């Protein structure tokens, strides 16, 4: 996660302050980015996380691809207490970085770094 934060220095706010990222170098389409973003949300929005699906969806993405996926994900309500989606009353809007940091353990984030060739 630190590599992503370093690459997009000044644009990421620890998962809370969503700011669109520059997706220079992306090789995926806007449509593919939206499909991946929705797949990631589906893997994380309820109790229990489908880590294998996250790995599969992000495997091999480059910095530009991740930025495009990040932008497509936007910010969504999250309830840290249950680790699930929430509504605007109970949850706080966080971006994809925040969702991944809340849903994955340190070792899972390291594995994600390995399969994304260091994006994370």
C-alpha positions, 0 to 999 in steps of 0.5 A, a space after each residue: 500500500 505504501 508504494 501506491 501512496 508514494 506513487 500518488 503522493 499528495 493525492 491519497 488521503 488515507 482512504 478517506 479523502 477520495 480524489 480522482 487519480 491520473 491514469 496515465 499508462 493504463 492499458 485497460 478500458 474505462 469499462 474494464 475498470 468499472 467491472 473490476 471496481 464492482 468485482 472488488 466491491 462485491 468481494 468486500 461489501 459483506 461480512 467475510 472477504 473473498 481475498 482470492 477474488 481480489 487477487 484475481 481481479 488485481 493480478 498484473 495491473 500496472 499503476 495506470 490500471 490501478 488508478 483507473 480502477 480506483 477512479 471507477 470505485 470512487 468512495 463508498 460507505 463503509 462500516 469499520 465495526 462490521 467490515 461491511 458496506 453501510 449507509 450514510 447514517 452509520 458509515 463513512 465514505 472511503 476510497 478503494 485504498 481504505 477498503 483494501 486496508 480494512 479488508 486485508 491483513 498485512 500478509 494479504 496486502 504483501 501478497 497483493 503487492 507480489 501479484 501486482 508487480 509492486 503496485 502495492 
